[in-house]
Amino acid sequence: MKQLLVIVIVLLFIACNSKSNKESETLKSQKSPQTVTQTDTSKIYPTEKATEKFDTLITNKNIKISIVRRDLDSYVLHDSWDSEKKYTDKYRNAEIALTITQNEQIVLDTIFKKEQFAKSLGNDFLKIAIFHNYWFKNIDEKGIEFFGVITEPETDNTLDFNHFYNFKTKKLEFAIAKEEEE
């Protein structure tokens, strides 16, 4: 009877010790940032699809500039980590519609998407960037200047560019924006 009791105690000790080792291994693996794969529910920015319209009137030249930014149903994913949790947020891609009318005649009507800038962006940046926005910048006797930004969300990684609508050639010219000194 004593031998049976000793065997039961030894088996219980081994079983408890084995369970304790498994729990400590599980705790170690949960604390290791390399093995964390849990993701929080992703958030979408902006949550609702939006359309923003900016109209500019240049009365002395009888010009109307209309810039419309529309959010799309396509997204760029951006991962971040906080307290050993991985967050994957979705940022909406956008398209920009540009219409220039002069004397009530349409002189330019076009839509821009980030894919049109693939030569300047490169395919790797194209996959992680969104078309942030597009603005009227300046007008002079030669033409109209616009400014656009394609950016990787939550970073300073951007492509800033200028478009210049030339009154003489009736063409839109592209140039990467030069950094302005402060």
C-alpha positions in Angstrom: 0.0 0.0 0.0 2.9 2.4 0.8 4.4 1.7 -2.6 1.2 2.5 -4.3 0.9 5.8 -2.4 4.5 6.7 -3.3 3.9 6.0 -7.0 0.7 8.1 -7.0 2.5 11.0 -5.3 5.4 10.8 -7.7 3.0 10.7 -10.7 1.1 13.8 -9.3 4.4 15.6 -8.8 5.6 14.9 -12.4 2.2 15.8 -13.8 2.1 19.1 -11.9 5.7 19.9 -12.8 5.0 19.2 -16.4 1.9 21.4 -16.4 3.9 24.2 -14.8 6.6 24.0 -17.4 4.1 24.2 -20.2 2.4 27.2 -18.6 5.7 29.1 -18.3 6.6 28.3 -21.9 3.2 29.6 -23.0 3.7 32.8 -20.9 7.2 33.3 -22.4 5.9 32.9 -26.0 3.1 35.4 -25.3 5.5 38.0 -24.0 7.9 37.7 -26.9 7.1 40.5 -29.5 8.3 38.4 -32.3 5.6 35.8 -31.8 2.6 38.1 -31.2 0.2 37.8 -34.0 -2.9 39.1 -32.4 -4.4 42.0 -34.4 -6.9 44.5 -33.1 -9.9 45.2 -35.2 -8.6 47.4 -38.0 -9.9 51.0 -38.3 -10.6 52.7 -41.5 -9.6 56.3 -42.1 -11.8 58.1 -42.9 -14.6 55.8 -41.7 -17.1 57.0 -44.2 -16.4 57.7 -47.9 -16.2 61.4 -48.4 -16.2 63.8 -51.3 -14.6 67.3 -50.9 -15.0 70.0 -53.5 -12.8 73.1 -53.8 -13.8 75.8 -56.3 -11.6 78.7 -57.2 -12.8 81.7 -59.3 -10.3 84.0 -61.0 -12.6 86.7 -62.2 -10.1 88.8 -64.1 -9.4 85.8 -66.4 -12.9 84.4 -66.3 -11.5 81.0 -65.0 -13.1 78.5 -62.7 -11.0 75.8 -61.2 -12.8 72.9 -59.6 -10.9 70.2 -57.6 -12.9 67.3 -56.3 -11.3 64.7 -53.9 -13.3 61.4 -53.7 -12.5 58.6 -51.3 -12.4 55.2 -53.0 -13.3 51.7 -51.7 -9.6 50.6 -52.0 -7.3 50.8 -49.1 -3.6 50.9 -48.0 -2.8 48.9 -44.9 -0.6 50.4 -42.2 0.6 48.2 -39.3 1.7 49.5 -35.9 2.5 48.0 -32.6 1.4 49.0 -29.1 1.8 47.0 -25.9 2.6 43.9 -27.8 -0.6 44.3 -29.9 -0.5 44.7 -33.6 -2.9 47.2 -35.1 -3.6 47.2 -38.8 -5.4 50.3 -40.0 -6.8 50.9 -43.4 -6.4 54.3 -45.1 -8.7 55.0 -48.1 -7.2 55.7 -51.4 -8.6 58.7 -53.2 -8.9 60.1 -56.7 -8.7 63.8 -57.7 -10.9 65.3 -60.4 -9.6 68.5 -61.9 -11.8 70.7 -64.1 -10.7 74.1 -65.5 -13.2 76.2 -67.4 -12.5 79.5 -69.1 -15.3 81.7 -70.5 -17.6 78.8 -69.6 -15.7 76.4 -71.9 -14.0 73.4 -70.4 -10.3 73.6 -71.2 -9.2 70.7 -69.0 -11.2 67.8 -67.4 -9.2 65.0 -65.9 -9.0 62.5 -63.0 -5.8 61.6 -61.2 -5.1 58.4 -59.3 -1.8 57.5 -57.6 -1.2 54.8 -60.1 -0.6 57.5 -62.8 2.5 58.5 -60.9 4.1 55.1 -60.8 7.2 56.3 -62.7 7.9 58.9 -60.0 6.7 56.8 -57.0 8.1 53.3 -57.8 6.0 50.2 -57.2 7.0 49.6 -53.6 5.9 53.1 -52.6 2.8 52.9 -54.7 1.6 49.9 -52.6 1.9 51.7 -49.3 0.9 55.3 -50.3 -2.4 57.1 -50.7 -3.3 60.2 -52.8 -3.5 62.6 -49.9 -4.8 65.8 -51.6 -4.4 68.3 -54.4 -4.6 72.1 -54.3 -4.6 75.2 -56.5 -1.3 77.0 -55.8 -0.9 80.0 -58.1 -1.8 81.6 -61.4 0.1 84.0 -63.6 0.1 85.1 -67.3 1.8 81.7 -68.3 -0.6 79.3 -66.6 -2.0 77.8 -63.4 0.1 75.9 -60.9 -1.2 73.1 -58.6 0.3 71.2 -55.7 -0.3 67.5 -54.9 0.8 65.1 -52.2 1.0 61.3 -52.3 2.0 59.9 -48.9 2.5 56.9 -46.8 0.0 57.2 -43.9 1.4 58.1 -40.4 4.9 58.9 -41.8 6.8 61.8 -43.4 7.4 59.6 -46.5 5.8 61.6 -49.3 5.9 62.5 -53.0 5.1 66.2 -53.3 4.6 67.3 -56.9 3.5 70.3 -59.0 1.3 70.4 -62.0 1.4 73.4 -64.3 -1.4 74.0 -66.8 0.2 76.0 -69.6 -2.2 78.5 -71.3 -0.2 78.5 -74.5 0.2 74.7 -75.1 -3.0 73.8 -73.2 -1.1 70.9 -71.6 -0.6 69.9 -68.0 3.1 69.6 -67.1 4.4 67.5 -64.1 7.3 68.2 -61.9 8.4 66.8 -58.5 8.2 69.7 -56.0 11.4 71.2 -54.8 11.9 71.4 -51.0 11.5 75.0 -49.8 14.2 76.2 -47.4 12.9 77.6 -44.2 
